[in-house]
Structures are given as C-alpha cells and as structure tokens.
Amino acid sequence: MTRPKRIEVNCTTGVVSEIELTDAEIEQREADAVIAEMERAERESAAQAVADAKLSAQAKLAALGLTAAEITALTK
C-alpha cells in the first residue's frame, strides 16, 4: 500500500512538492477522522432530539384541543 501524501506549494518559487506523511501524521489524521465522526454523530443526535421534542410538543398542543393552524402559528 502506498503511503498518503501531502502537497506543499512554495508560493515564492512556485515549486510543488509531494511529501509522504510520517507515521505520526498518519496517526493524527486517523485520530482526527474518529473525532470528526463522533462530533457528526453528536450533532445528528442533538438535531434528532430537537425534532422529537417539537413533535411531542405539537402532539400535546393537539391533545389540548388546538387546531393545526394554531399549532403552526405557535411553532414558527
């Protein structure tokens, strides 16, 4: 398997270099990917919790006798 590479561009000279990542850089990249996935899952979970709470609140308002139009007016 080929090692991942990074591209470095010297803006002064315009020289473009492809450099293989070190073991430490590869480990950091993998750790960053794990953290990013955890943060994405947390954001999705939080968004789902908000959506669930909104549906629950709308159901409770409907149970109190509010019409769909009244519930929509309150939730906007």
PDB file of N, CA, C, O and CB in Angstrom:
ATOM      1  N   MET A   1       0.841  -1.181   0.000  1.00  0.00           N
ATOM      2  CA  MET A   1       0.000   0.000   0.000  1.00  0.00           C
ATOM      3  C   MET A   1       0.884   1.242   0.000  1.00  0.00           C
ATOM      4  O   MET A   1       1.890   1.302   0.708  1.00  0.00           O
ATOM      5  CB  MET A   1      -0.956  -0.001   1.217  1.00  0.00           C
ATOM      6  N   THR A   2       0.505   2.213  -0.787  1.00  0.00           N
ATOM      7  CA  THR A   2       1.280   3.451  -0.830  1.00  0.00           C
ATOM      8  C   THR A   2       0.899   4.336   0.335  1.00  0.00           C
ATOM      9  O   THR A   2      -0.246   4.339   0.788  1.00  0.00           O
ATOM     10  CB  THR A   2       1.064   4.192  -2.158  1.00  0.00           C
ATOM     11  N   ARG A   3       1.856   5.071   0.802  1.00  0.00           N
ATOM     12  CA  ARG A   3       1.606   5.976   1.926  1.00  0.00           C
ATOM     13  C   ARG A   3       0.886   7.217   1.417  1.00  0.00           C
ATOM     14  O   ARG A   3       1.137   7.671   0.301  1.00  0.00           O
ATOM     15  CB  ARG A   3       2.936   6.364   2.641  1.00  0.00           C
ATOM     16  N   PRO A   4      -0.008   7.764   2.233  1.00  0.00           N
ATOM     17  CA  PRO A   4      -0.651   9.031   1.858  1.00  0.00           C
ATOM     18  C   PRO A   4       0.393  10.128   1.728  1.00  0.00           C
ATOM     19  O   PRO A   4       1.453  10.086   2.352  1.00  0.00           O
ATOM     20  CB  PRO A   4      -1.725   9.435   2.896  1.00  0.00           C
ATOM     21  N   LYS A   5       0.064  11.104   0.906  1.00  0.00           N
ATOM     22  CA  LYS A   5       0.986  12.206   0.675  1.00  0.00           C
ATOM     23  C   LYS A   5       0.300  13.534   0.940  1.00  0.00           C
ATOM     24  O   LYS A   5      -0.925  13.646   0.890  1.00  0.00           O
ATOM     25  CB  LYS A   5       1.531  12.164  -0.755  1.00  0.00           C
ATOM     26  N   ARG A   6       1.107  14.523   1.219  1.00  0.00           N
ATOM     27  CA  ARG A   6       0.600  15.890   1.320  1.00  0.00           C
ATOM     28  C   ARG A   6       1.282  16.690   0.215  1.00  0.00           C
ATOM     29  O   ARG A   6       2.377  16.349  -0.234  1.00  0.00           O
ATOM     30  CB  ARG A   6       0.872  16.520   2.754  1.00  0.00           C
ATOM     31  N   ILE A   7       0.634  17.730  -0.204  1.00  0.00           N
ATOM     32  CA  ILE A   7       1.186  18.588  -1.246  1.00  0.00           C
ATOM     33  C   ILE A   7       1.562  19.914  -0.620  1.00  0.00           C
ATOM     34  O   ILE A   7       0.757  20.544   0.064  1.00  0.00           O
ATOM     35  CB  ILE A   7       0.178  18.788  -2.416  1.00  0.00           C
ATOM     36  N   GLU A   8       2.776  20.323  -0.857  1.00  0.00           N
ATOM     37  CA  GLU A   8       3.254  21.617  -0.377  1.00  0.00           C
ATOM     38  C   GLU A   8       3.600  22.473  -1.580  1.00  0.00           C
ATOM     39  O   GLU A   8       4.256  22.021  -2.518  1.00  0.00           O
ATOM     40  CB  GLU A   8       4.485  21.457   0.569  1.00  0.00           C
ATOM     41  N   VAL A   9       3.147  23.718  -1.535  1.00  0.00           N
ATOM     42  CA  VAL A   9       3.428  24.656  -2.608  1.00  0.00           C
ATOM     43  C   VAL A   9       4.209  25.827  -2.028  1.00  0.00           C
ATOM     44  O   VAL A   9       3.752  26.484  -1.093  1.00  0.00           O
ATOM     45  CB  VAL A   9       2.115  25.139  -3.296  1.00  0.00           C
ATOM     46  N   ASN A  10       5.371  26.081  -2.577  1.00  0.00           N
ATOM     47  CA  ASN A  10       6.159  27.237  -2.185  1.00  0.00           C
ATOM     48  C   ASN A  10       5.642  28.405  -3.014  1.00  0.00           C
ATOM     49  O   ASN A  10       5.857  28.452  -4.225  1.00  0.00           O
ATOM     50  CB  ASN A  10       7.711  27.000  -2.399  1.00  0.00           C
ATOM     51  N   CYS A  11       4.971  29.332  -2.377  1.00  0.00           N
ATOM     52  CA  CYS A  11       4.339  30.438  -3.091  1.00  0.00           C
ATOM     53  C   CYS A  11       5.365  31.399  -3.696  1.00  0.00           C
ATOM     54  O   CYS A  11       5.069  32.103  -4.662  1.00  0.00           O
ATOM     55  CB  CYS A  11       3.414  31.196  -2.153  1.00  0.00           C
ATOM     56  N   THR A  12       6.543  31.424  -3.137  1.00  0.00           N
ATOM     57  CA  THR A  12       7.578  32.319  -3.651  1.00  0.00           C
ATOM     58  C   THR A  12       8.157  31.776  -4.956  1.00  0.00           C
ATOM     59  O   THR A  12       8.317  32.513  -5.929  1.00  0.00           O
ATOM     60  CB  THR A  12       8.696  32.506  -2.609  1.00  0.00           C
ATOM     61  N   THR A  13       8.469  30.476  -4.964  1.00  0.00           N
ATOM     62  CA  THR A  13       9.123  29.891  -6.134  1.00  0.00           C
ATOM     63  C   THR A  13       8.153  29.172  -7.056  1.00  0.00           C
ATOM     64  O   THR A  13       8.468  28.937  -8.223  1.00  0.00           O
ATOM     65  CB  THR A  13      10.194  28.935  -5.695  1.00  0.00           C
ATOM     66  N   GLY A  14       6.979  28.820  -6.552  1.00  0.00           N
ATOM     67  CA  GLY A  14       6.009  28.084  -7.346  1.00  0.00           C
ATOM     68  C   GLY A  14       6.296  26.589  -7.404  1.00  0.00           C
ATOM     69  O   GLY A  14       5.638  25.863  -8.149  1.00  0.00           O
ATOM     70  N   VAL A  15       7.270  26.118  -6.626  1.00  0.00           N
ATOM     71  CA  VAL A  15       7.624  24.701  -6.617  1.00  0.00           C
ATOM     72  C   VAL A  15       6.563  23.918  -5.837  1.00  0.00           C
ATOM     73  O   VAL A  15       6.208  24.269  -4.712  1.00  0.00           O
ATOM     74  CB  VAL A  15       9.039  24.485  -5.996  1.00  0.00           C
ATOM     75  N   VAL A  16       6.073  22.854  -6.468  1.00  0.00           N
ATOM     76  CA  VAL A  16       5.074  21.985  -5.852  1.00  0.00           C
ATOM     77  C   VAL A  16       5.765  20.687  -5.462  1.00  0.00           C
ATOM     78  O   VAL A  16       6.418  20.055  -6.293  1.00  0.00           O
ATOM     79  CB  VAL A  16       3.864  21.718  -6.819  1.00  0.00           C
ATOM     80  N   SER A  17       5.624  20.283  -4.195  1.00  0.00           N
ATOM     81  CA  SER A  17       6.270  19.068  -3.704  1.00  0.00           C
ATOM     82  C   SER A  17       5.224  18.114  -3.145  1.00  0.00           C
ATOM     83  O   SER A  17       4.321  18.533  -2.421  1.00  0.00           O
ATOM     84  CB  SER A  17       7.326  19.403  -2.628  1.00  0.00           C
ATOM     85  N   GLU A  18       5.345  16.824  -3.482  1.00  0.00           N
ATOM     86  CA  GLU A  18       4.521  15.786  -2.881  1.00  0.00           C
ATOM     87  C   GLU A  18       5.381  15.083  -1.856  1.00  0.00           C
ATOM     88  O   GLU A  18       6.431  14.533  -2.189  1.00  0.00           O
ATOM     89  CB  GLU A  18       3.963  14.784  -3.952  1.00  0.00           C
ATOM     90  N   ILE A  19       4.935  15.098  -0.589  1.00  0.00           N
ATOM     91  CA  ILE A  19       5.719  14.546   0.504  1.00  0.00           C
ATOM     92  C   ILE A  19       4.895  13.476   1.206  1.00  0.00           C
ATOM     93  O   ILE A  19       3.741  13.710   1.564  1.00  0.00           O
ATOM     94  CB  ILE A  19       6.153  15.658   1.499  1.00  0.00           C
ATOM     95  N   GLU A  20       5.495  12.286   1.404  1.00  0.00           N
ATOM     96  CA  GLU A  20       4.798  11.220   2.107  1.00  0.00           C
ATOM     97  C   GLU A  20       4.598  11.622   3.563  1.00  0.00           C
ATOM     98  O   GLU A  20       5.470  12.239   4.175  1.00  0.00           O
ATOM     99  CB  GLU A  20       5.579   9.888   2.008  1.00  0.00           C
ATOM    100  N   LEU A  21       3.435  11.261   4.109  1.00  0.00           N
ATOM    101  CA  LEU A  21       3.149  11.552   5.507  1.00  0.00           C
ATOM    102  C   LEU A  21       3.990  10.660   6.410  1.00  0.00           C
ATOM    103  O   LEU A  21       4.280   9.512   6.074  1.00  0.00           O
ATOM    104  CB  LEU A  21       1.653  11.365   5.805  1.00  0.00           C
ATOM    105  N   THR A  22       4.370  11.194   7.543  1.00  0.00           N
ATOM    106  CA  THR A  22       5.094  10.408   8.545  1.00  0.00           C
ATOM    107  C   THR A  22       4.096   9.538   9.298  1.00  0.00           C
ATOM    108  O   THR A  22       2.885   9.727   9.186  1.00  0.00           O
ATOM    109  CB  THR A  22       5.882  11.331   9.530  1.00  0.00           C
ATOM    110  N   ASP A  23       4.615   8.584  10.068  1.00  0.00           N
ATOM    111  CA  ASP A  23       3.732   7.741  10.880  1.00  0.00           C
ATOM    112  C   ASP A  23       2.905   8.584  11.848  1.00  0.00           C
ATOM    113  O   ASP A  23       1.720   8.318  12.051  1.00  0.00           O
ATOM    114  CB  ASP A  23       4.552   6.701  11.657  1.00  0.00           C
ATOM    115  N   ALA A  24       3.527   9.598  12.442  1.00  0.00           N
ATOM    116  CA  ALA A  24       2.819  10.472  13.385  1.00  0.00           C
ATOM    117  C   ALA A  24       1.702  11.243  12.682  1.00  0.00           C
ATOM    118  O   ALA A  24       0.618  11.415  13.238  1.00  0.00           O
ATOM    119  CB  ALA A  24       3.802  11.456  14.050  1.00  0.00           C
ATOM    120  N   GLU A  25       1.967  11.703  11.466  1.00  0.00           N
ATOM    121  CA  GLU A  25       0.940  12.438  10.715  1.00  0.00           C
ATOM    122  C   GLU A  25      -0.221  11.526  10.337  1.00  0.00           C
ATOM    123  O   GLU A  25      -1.379  11.942  10.365  1.00  0.00           O
ATOM    124  CB  GLU A  25       1.545  13.068   9.450  1.00  0.00           C
ATOM    125  N   ILE A  26       0.090  10.289   9.987  1.00  0.00           N
ATOM    126  CA  ILE A  26      -0.972   9.337   9.643  1.00  0.00           C
ATOM    127  C   ILE A  26      -1.821   9.031  10.873  1.00  0.00           C
ATOM    128  O   ILE A  26      -3.048   8.991  10.787  1.00  0.00           O
ATOM    129  CB  ILE A  26      -0.372   8.031   9.065  1.00  0.00           C
ATOM    130  N   GLU A  27      -1.173   8.816  12.013  1.00  0.00           N
ATOM    131  CA  GLU A  27      -1.914   8.566  13.253  1.00  0.00           C
ATOM    132  C   GLU A  27      -2.792   9.750  13.614  1.00  0.00           C
ATOM    133  O   GLU A  27      -3.940   9.568  14.022  1.00  0.00           O
ATOM    134  CB  GLU A  27      -0.952   8.262  14.402  1.00  0.00           C
ATOM    135  N   GLN A  28      -2.268  10.964  13.469  1.00  0.00           N
ATOM    136  CA  GLN A  28      -3.049  12.162  13.785  1.00  0.00           C
ATOM    137  C   GLN A  28      -4.238  12.289  12.843  1.00  0.00           C
ATOM    138  O   GLN A  28      -5.333  12.661  13.266  1.00  0.00           O
ATOM    139  CB  GLN A  28      -2.169  13.420  13.701  1.00  0.00           C
ATOM    140  N   ARG A  29      -4.026  11.984  11.583  1.00  0.00           N
ATOM    141  CA  ARG A  29      -5.095  12.051  10.590  1.00  0.00           C
ATOM    142  C   ARG A  29      -6.211  11.068  10.942  1.00  0.00           C
ATOM    143  O   ARG A  29      -7.392  11.400  10.836  1.00  0.00           O
ATOM    144  CB  ARG A  29      -4.543  11.754   9.181  1.00  0.00           C
ATOM    145  N   GLU A  30      -5.829   9.848  11.366  1.00  0.00           N
ATOM    146  CA  GLU A  30      -6.820   8.850  11.748  1.00  0.00           C
ATOM    147  C   GLU A  30      -7.563   9.262  13.017  1.00  0.00           C
ATOM    148  O   GLU A  30      -8.775   9.073  13.121  1.00  0.00           O
ATOM    149  CB  GLU A  30      -6.151   7.495  11.949  1.00  0.00           C
ATOM    150  N   ALA A  31      -6.831   9.827  13.984  1.00  0.00           N
ATOM    151  CA  ALA A  31      -7.469  10.306  15.220  1.00  0.00           C
ATOM    152  C   ALA A  31      -8.439  11.439  14.919  1.00  0.00           C
ATOM    153  O   ALA A  31      -9.531  11.492  15.486  1.00  0.00           O
ATOM    154  CB  ALA A  31      -6.407  10.776  16.236  1.00  0.00           C
ATOM    155  N   ASP A  32      -8.046  12.339  14.033  1.00  0.00           N
ATOM    156  CA  ASP A  32      -8.921  13.449  13.645  1.00  0.00           C
ATOM    157  C   ASP A  32     -10.192  12.938  12.974  1.00  0.00           C
ATOM    158  O   ASP A  32     -11.272  13.489  13.188  1.00  0.00           O
ATOM    159  CB  ASP A  32      -8.182  14.410  12.705  1.00  0.00           C
ATOM    160  N   ALA A  33     -10.068  11.883  12.159  1.00  0.00           N
ATOM    161  CA  ALA A  33     -11.236  11.310  11.485  1.00  0.00           C
ATOM    162  C   ALA A  33     -12.203  10.705  12.499  1.00  0.00           C
ATOM    163  O   ALA A  33     -13.418  10.839  12.354  1.00  0.00           O
ATOM    164  CB  ALA A  33     -10.800  10.241  10.465  1.00  0.00           C
ATOM    165  N   VAL A  34     -11.671  10.041  13.527  1.00  0.00           N
ATOM    166  CA  VAL A  34     -12.519   9.456  14.568  1.00  0.00           C
ATOM    167  C   VAL A  34     -13.254  10.561  15.323  1.00  0.00           C
ATOM    168  O   VAL A  34     -14.454  10.451  15.576  1.00  0.00           O
ATOM    169  CB  VAL A  34     -11.675   8.600  15.549  1.00  0.00           C
ATOM    170  N   ILE A  35     -12.544  11.615  15.677  1.00  0.00           N
ATOM    171  CA  ILE A  35     -13.154  12.739  16.401  1.00  0.00           C
ATOM    172  C   ILE A  35     -14.226  13.403  15.551  1.00  0.00           C
ATOM    173  O   ILE A  35     -15.302  13.732  16.051  1.00  0.00           O
ATOM    174  CB  ILE A  35     -12.085  13.771  16.806  1.00  0.00           C
ATOM    175  N   ALA A  36     -13.939  13.602  14.269  1.00  0.00           N
ATOM    176  CA  ALA A  36     -14.914  14.233  13.369  1.00  0.00           C
ATOM    177  C   ALA A  36     -16.175  13.391  13.264  1.00  0.00           C
ATOM    178  O   ALA A  36     -17.279  13.935  13.237  1.00  0.00           O
ATOM    179  CB  ALA A  36     -14.306  14.444  11.973  1.00  0.00           C
ATOM    180  N   GLU A  37     -16.029  12.076  13.206  1.00  0.00           N
ATOM    181  CA  GLU A  37     -17.189  11.190  13.125  1.00  0.00           C
ATOM    182  C   GLU A  37     -18.013  11.253  14.410  1.00  0.00           C
ATOM    183  O   GLU A  37     -19.243  11.264  14.364  1.00  0.00           O
ATOM    184  CB  GLU A  37     -16.743   9.746  12.852  1.00  0.00           C
ATOM    185  N   MET A  38     -17.334  11.294  15.549  1.00  0.00           N
ATOM    186  CA  MET A  38     -18.045  11.407  16.828  1.00  0.00           C
ATOM    187  C   MET A  38     -18.809  12.726  16.907  1.00  0.00           C
ATOM    188  O   MET A  38     -19.954  12.755  17.358  1.00  0.00           O
ATOM    189  CB  MET A  38     -17.057  11.294  18.009  1.00  0.00           C
ATOM    190  N   GLU A  39     -18.187  13.808  16.474  1.00  0.00           N
ATOM    191  CA  GLU A  39     -18.852  15.115  16.513  1.00  0.00           C
ATOM    192  C   GLU A  39     -20.048  15.141  15.571  1.00  0.00           C
ATOM    193  O   GLU A  39     -21.080  15.727  15.898  1.00  0.00           O
ATOM    194  CB  GLU A  39     -17.866  16.235  16.144  1.00  0.00           C
ATOM    195  N   ARG A  40     -19.920  14.508  14.395  1.00  0.00           N
ATOM    196  CA  ARG A  40     -21.043  14.449  13.452  1.00  0.00           C
ATOM    197  C   ARG A  40     -22.200  13.670  14.068  1.00  0.00           C
ATOM    198  O   ARG A  40     -23.354  14.085  13.961  1.00  0.00           O
ATOM    199  CB  ARG A  40     -20.606  13.798  12.113  1.00  0.00           C
ATOM    200  N   ALA A  41     -21.902  12.555  14.707  1.00  0.00           N
ATOM    201  CA  ALA A  41     -22.947  11.741  15.338  1.00  0.00           C
ATOM    202  C   ALA A  41     -23.629  12.512  16.463  1.00  0.00           C
ATOM    203  O   ALA A  41     -24.846  12.425  16.623  1.00  0.00           O
ATOM    204  CB  ALA A  41     -22.354  10.428  15.882  1.00  0.00           C
ATOM    205  N   GLU A  42     -22.856  13.263  17.240  1.00  0.00           N
ATOM    206  CA  GLU A  42     -23.431  14.073  18.318  1.00  0.00           C
ATOM    207  C   GLU A  42     -24.353  15.157  17.760  1.00  0.00           C
ATOM    208  O   GLU A  42     -25.426  15.402  18.312  1.00  0.00           O
ATOM    209  CB  GLU A  42     -22.316  14.713  19.159  1.00  0.00           C
ATOM    210  N   ARG A  43     -23.935  15.811  16.658  1.00  0.00           N
ATOM    211  CA  ARG A  43     -24.787  16.843  16.043  1.00  0.00           C
ATOM    212  C   ARG A  43     -26.092  16.237  15.533  1.00  0.00           C
ATOM    213  O   ARG A  43     -27.165  16.812  15.714  1.00  0.00           O
ATOM    214  CB  ARG A  43     -24.041  17.543  14.883  1.00  0.00           C
ATOM    215  N   GLU A  44     -25.991  15.069  14.892  1.00  0.00           N
ATOM    216  CA  GLU A  44     -27.200  14.410  14.387  1.00  0.00           C
ATOM    217  C   GLU A  44     -28.118  14.005  15.533  1.00  0.00           C
ATOM    218  O   GLU A  44     -29.337  14.145  15.438  1.00  0.00           O
ATOM    219  CB  GLU A  44     -26.832  13.178  13.546  1.00  0.00           C
ATOM    220  N   SER A  45     -27.534  13.506  16.610  1.00  0.00           N
ATOM    221  CA  SER A  45     -28.321  13.102  17.768  1.00  0.00           C
ATOM    222  C   SER A  45     -29.032  14.301  18.395  1.00  0.00           C
ATOM    223  O   SER A  45     -30.203  14.212  18.764  1.00  0.00           O
ATOM    224  CB  SER A  45     -27.426  12.416  18.804  1.00  0.00           C
ATOM    225  N   ALA A  46     -28.329  15.405  18.512  1.00  0.00           N
ATOM    226  CA  ALA A  46     -28.928  16.620  19.079  1.00  0.00           C
ATOM    227  C   ALA A  46     -30.049  17.138  18.183  1.00  0.00           C
ATOM    228  O   ALA A  46     -31.095  17.559  18.677  1.00  0.00           O
ATOM    229  CB  ALA A  46     -27.857  17.712  19.273  1.00  0.00           C
ATOM    230  N   ALA A  47     -29.837  17.108  16.883  1.00  0.00           N
ATOM    231  CA  ALA A  47     -30.871  17.569  15.951  1.00  0.00           C
ATOM    232  C   ALA A  47     -32.099  16.666  16.030  1.00  0.00           C
ATOM    233  O   ALA A  47     -33.231  17.146  15.971  1.00  0.00           O
ATOM    234  CB  ALA A  47     -30.325  17.605  14.506  1.00  0.00           C
ATOM    235  N   GLN A  48     -31.875  15.360  16.164  1.00  0.00           N
ATOM    236  CA  GLN A  48     -32.996  14.430  16.276  1.00  0.00           C
ATOM    237  C   GLN A  48     -33.755  14.651  17.579  1.00  0.00           C
ATOM    238  O   GLN A  48     -34.981  14.551  17.606  1.00  0.00           O
ATOM    239  CB  GLN A  48     -32.502  12.981  16.192  1.00  0.00           C
ATOM    240  N   ALA A  49     -33.037  14.951  18.656  1.00  0.00           N
ATOM    241  CA  ALA A  49     -33.685  15.215  19.941  1.00  0.00           C
ATOM    242  C   ALA A  49     -34.579  16.455  19.849  1.00  0.00           C
ATOM    243  O   ALA A  49     -35.680  16.473  20.399  1.00  0.00           O
ATOM    244  CB  ALA A  49     -32.626  15.400  21.052  1.00  0.00           C
ATOM    245  N   VAL A  50     -34.107  17.476  19.160  1.00  0.00           N
ATOM    246  CA  VAL A  50     -34.906  18.697  18.980  1.00  0.00           C
ATOM    247  C   VAL A  50     -36.150  18.384  18.151  1.00  0.00           C
ATOM    248  O   VAL A  50     -37.248  18.834  18.480  1.00  0.00           O
ATOM    249  CB  VAL A  50     -34.064  19.815  18.294  1.00  0.00           C
ATOM    250  N   ALA A  51     -35.980  17.613  17.077  1.00  0.00           N
ATOM    251  CA  ALA A  51     -37.124  17.260  16.231  1.00  0.00           C
ATOM    252  C   ALA A  51     -38.147  16.432  17.011  1.00  0.00           C
ATOM    253  O   ALA A  51     -39.353  16.639  16.877  1.00  0.00           O
ATOM    254  CB  ALA A  51     -36.652  16.483  14.986  1.00  0.00           C
ATOM    255  N   ASP A  52     -37.661  15.498  17.823  1.00  0.00           N
ATOM    256  CA  ASP A  52     -38.562  14.675  18.637  1.00  0.00           C
ATOM    257  C   ASP A  52     -39.316  15.527  19.660  1.00  0.00           C
ATOM    258  O   ASP A  52     -40.513  15.336  19.872  1.00  0.00           O
ATOM    259  CB  ASP A  52     -37.772  13.568  19.355  1.00  0.00           C
ATOM    260  N   ALA A  53     -38.617  16.458  20.286  1.00  0.00           N
ATOM    261  CA  ALA A  53     -39.253  17.337  21.269  1.00  0.00           C
ATOM    262  C   ALA A  53     -40.322  18.206  20.608  1.00  0.00           C
ATOM    263  O   ALA A  53     -41.383  18.447  21.184  1.00  0.00           O
ATOM    264  CB  ALA A  53     -38.200  18.224  21.960  1.00  0.00           C
ATOM    265  N   LYS A  54     -40.032  18.670  19.399  1.00  0.00           N
ATOM    266  CA  LYS A  54     -41.000  19.504  18.685  1.00  0.00           C
ATOM    267  C   LYS A  54     -42.262  18.709  18.366  1.00  0.00           C
ATOM    268  O   LYS A  54     -43.378  19.197  18.547  1.00  0.00           O
ATOM    269  CB  LYS A  54     -40.382  20.062  17.390  1.00  0.00           C
ATOM    270  N   LEU A  55     -42.072  17.473  17.887  1.00  0.00           N
ATOM    271  CA  LEU A  55     -43.243  16.640  17.589  1.00  0.00           C
ATOM    272  C   LEU A  55     -44.038  16.332  18.856  1.00  0.00           C
ATOM    273  O   LEU A  55     -45.268  16.323  18.828  1.00  0.00           O
ATOM    274  CB  LEU A  55     -42.810  15.333  16.910  1.00  0.00           C
ATOM    275  N   SER A  56     -43.354  16.083  19.946  1.00  0.00           N
ATOM    276  CA  SER A  56     -44.028  15.817  21.218  1.00  0.00           C
ATOM    277  C   SER A  56     -44.833  17.029  21.668  1.00  0.00           C
ATOM    278  O   SER A  56     -45.974  16.900  22.111  1.00  0.00           O
ATOM    279  CB  SER A  56     -43.007  15.431  22.298  1.00  0.00           C
ATOM    280  N   ALA A  57     -44.232  18.197  21.551  1.00  0.00           N
ATOM    281  CA  ALA A  57     -44.936  19.424  21.951  1.00  0.00           C
ATOM    282  C   ALA A  57     -46.161  19.657  21.084  1.00  0.00           C
ATOM    283  O   ALA A  57     -47.211  20.058  21.586  1.00  0.00           O
ATOM    284  CB  ALA A  57     -44.000  20.635  21.867  1.00  0.00           C
ATOM    285  N   GLN A  58     -46.034  19.409  19.779  1.00  0.00           N
ATOM    286  CA  GLN A  58     -47.174  19.585  18.884  1.00  0.00           C
ATOM    287  C   GLN A  58     -48.288  18.604  19.216  1.00  0.00           C
ATOM    288  O   GLN A  58     -49.465  18.959  19.158  1.00  0.00           O
ATOM    289  CB  GLN A  58     -46.741  19.415  17.430  1.00  0.00           C
ATOM    290  N   ALA A  59     -47.930  17.381  19.559  1.00  0.00           N
ATOM    291  CA  ALA A  59     -48.938  16.387  19.927  1.00  0.00           C
ATOM    292  C   ALA A  59     -49.657  16.790  21.212  1.00  0.00           C
ATOM    293  O   ALA A  59     -50.868  16.606  21.335  1.00  0.00           O
ATOM    294  CB  ALA A  59     -48.291  15.002  20.094  1.00  0.00           C
ATOM    295  N   LYS A  60     -48.913  17.335  22.161  1.00  0.00           N
ATOM    296  CA  LYS A  60     -49.526  17.775  23.423  1.00  0.00           C
ATOM    297  C   LYS A  60     -50.459  18.962  23.181  1.00  0.00           C
ATOM    298  O   LYS A  60     -51.531  19.045  23.781  1.00  0.00           O
ATOM    299  CB  LYS A  60     -48.434  18.156  24.456  1.00  0.00           C
ATOM    300  N   LEU A  61     -50.051  19.877  22.304  1.00  0.00           N
ATOM    301  CA  LEU A  61     -50.919  21.003  21.983  1.00  0.00           C
ATOM    302  C   LEU A  61     -52.196  20.530  21.293  1.00  0.00           C
ATOM    303  O   LEU A  61     -53.280  21.049  21.560  1.00  0.00           O
ATOM    304  CB  LEU A  61     -50.180  22.008  21.095  1.00  0.00           C
ATOM    305  N   ALA A  62     -52.065  19.549  20.410  1.00  0.00           N
ATOM    306  CA  ALA A  62     -53.241  19.000  19.731  1.00  0.00           C
ATOM    307  C   ALA A  62     -54.165  18.315  20.745  1.00  0.00           C
ATOM    308  O   ALA A  62     -55.388  18.401  20.637  1.00  0.00           O
ATOM    309  CB  ALA A  62     -52.815  17.998  18.623  1.00  0.00           C
ATOM    310  N   ALA A  63     -53.568  17.635  21.732  1.00  0.00           N
ATOM    311  CA  ALA A  63     -54.366  16.964  22.760  1.00  0.00           C
ATOM    312  C   ALA A  63     -55.138  17.972  23.607  1.00  0.00           C
ATOM    313  O   ALA A  63     -56.188  17.648  24.160  1.00  0.00           O
ATOM    314  CB  ALA A  63     -53.468  16.104  23.656  1.00  0.00           C
ATOM    315  N   LEU A  64     -54.614  19.200  23.708  1.00  0.00           N
ATOM    316  CA  LEU A  64     -55.316  20.255  24.446  1.00  0.00           C
ATOM    317  C   LEU A  64     -56.438  20.873  23.623  1.00  0.00           C
ATOM    318  O   LEU A  64     -57.207  21.686  24.137  1.00  0.00           O
ATOM    319  CB  LEU A  64     -54.336  21.339  24.874  1.00  0.00           C
ATOM    320  N   GLY A  65     -56.541  20.497  22.344  1.00  0.00           N
ATOM    321  CA  GLY A  65     -57.627  20.984  21.509  1.00  0.00           C
ATOM    322  C   GLY A  65     -57.231  22.064  20.516  1.00  0.00           C
ATOM    323  O   GLY A  65     -58.100  22.611  19.837  1.00  0.00           O
ATOM    324  N   LEU A  66     -55.954  22.387  20.409  1.00  0.00           N
ATOM    325  CA  LEU A  66     -55.541  23.389  19.431  1.00  0.00           C
ATOM    326  C   LEU A  66     -55.635  22.807  18.025  1.00  0.00           C
ATOM    327  O   LEU A  66     -55.402  21.617  17.815  1.00  0.00           O
ATOM    328  CB  LEU A  66     -54.101  23.881  19.720  1.00  0.00           C
ATOM    329  N   THR A  67     -55.979  23.659  17.072  1.00  0.00           N
ATOM    330  CA  THR A  67     -56.051  23.214  15.682  1.00  0.00           C
ATOM    331  C   THR A  67     -54.650  23.202  15.084  1.00  0.00           C
ATOM    332  O   THR A  67     -53.709  23.754  15.654  1.00  0.00           O
ATOM    333  CB  THR A  67     -56.994  24.127  14.851  1.00  0.00           C
ATOM    334  N   ALA A  68     -54.531  22.560  13.925  1.00  0.00           N
ATOM    335  CA  ALA A  68     -53.239  22.505  13.235  1.00  0.00           C
ATOM    336  C   ALA A  68     -52.742  23.916  12.905  1.00  0.00           C
ATOM    337  O   ALA A  68     -51.548  24.196  13.003  1.00  0.00           O
ATOM    338  CB  ALA A  68     -53.352  21.663  11.942  1.00  0.00           C
ATOM    339  N   ALA A  69     -53.659  24.797  12.517  1.00  0.00           N
ATOM    340  CA  ALA A  69     -53.284  26.174  12.193  1.00  0.00           C
ATOM    341  C   ALA A  69     -52.774  26.903  13.438  1.00  0.00           C
ATOM    342  O   ALA A  69     -51.811  27.666  13.361  1.00  0.00           O
ATOM    343  CB  ALA A  69     -54.484  26.932  11.585  1.00  0.00           C
ATOM    344  N   GLU A  70     -53.407  26.674  14.562  1.00  0.00           N
ATOM    345  CA  GLU A  70     -52.972  27.315  15.810  1.00  0.00           C
ATOM    346  C   GLU A  70     -51.596  26.791  16.240  1.00  0.00           C
ATOM    347  O   GLU A  70     -50.740  27.560  16.678  1.00  0.00           O
ATOM    348  CB  GLU A  70     -54.009  27.072  16.933  1.00  0.00           C
ATOM    349  N   ILE A  71     -51.399  25.492  16.110  1.00  0.00           N
ATOM    350  CA  ILE A  71     -50.102  24.910  16.472  1.00  0.00           C
ATOM    351  C   ILE A  71     -48.997  25.437  15.565  1.00  0.00           C
ATOM    352  O   ILE A  71     -47.898  25.750  16.022  1.00  0.00           O
ATOM    353  CB  ILE A  71     -50.159  23.375  16.394  1.00  0.00           C
ATOM    354  N   THR A  72     -49.304  25.530  14.269  1.00  0.00           N
ATOM    355  CA  THR A  72     -48.324  26.069  13.331  1.00  0.00           C
ATOM    356  C   THR A  72     -47.996  27.512  13.666  1.00  0.00           C
ATOM    357  O   THR A  72     -46.834  27.913  13.596  1.00  0.00           O
ATOM    358  CB  THR A  72     -48.838  25.966  11.896  1.00  0.00           C
ATOM    359  N   ALA A  73     -48.997  28.294  14.026  1.00  0.00           N
ATOM    360  CA  ALA A  73     -48.766  29.693  14.389  1.00  0.00           C
ATOM    361  C   ALA A  73     -47.877  29.810  15.623  1.00  0.00           C
ATOM    362  O   ALA A  73     -47.058  30.725  15.708  1.00  0.00           O
ATOM    363  CB  ALA A  73     -50.096  30.401  14.636  1.00  0.00           C
ATOM    364  N   LEU A  74     -48.026  28.910  16.564  1.00  0.00           N
ATOM    365  CA  LEU A  74     -47.223  28.954  17.785  1.00  0.00           C
ATOM    366  C   LEU A  74     -45.794  28.474  17.572  1.00  0.00           C
ATOM    367  O   LEU A  74     -44.877  28.924  18.260  1.00  0.00           O
ATOM    368  CB  LEU A  74     -47.876  28.122  18.856  1.00  0.00           C
ATOM    369  N   THR A  75     -45.603  27.576  16.639  1.00  0.00           N
ATOM    370  CA  THR A  75     -44.280  26.962  16.484  1.00  0.00           C
ATOM    371  C   THR A  75     -43.397  27.640  15.451  1.00  0.00           C
ATOM    372  O   THR A  75     -42.291  27.165  15.192  1.00  0.00           O
ATOM    373  CB  THR A  75     -44.437  25.530  16.116  1.00  0.00           C
ATOM    374  N   LYS A  76     -43.836  28.704  14.870  1.00  0.00           N
ATOM    375  CA  LYS A  76     -42.997  29.406  13.881  1.00  0.00           C
ATOM    376  C   LYS A  76     -42.238  30.515  14.536  1.00  0.00           C
ATOM    377  O   LYS A  76     -41.479  31.221  13.871  1.00  0.00           O
ATOM    378  CB  LYS A  76     -43.837  29.963  12.734  1.00  0.00           C
TER     379      LYS A  76
END
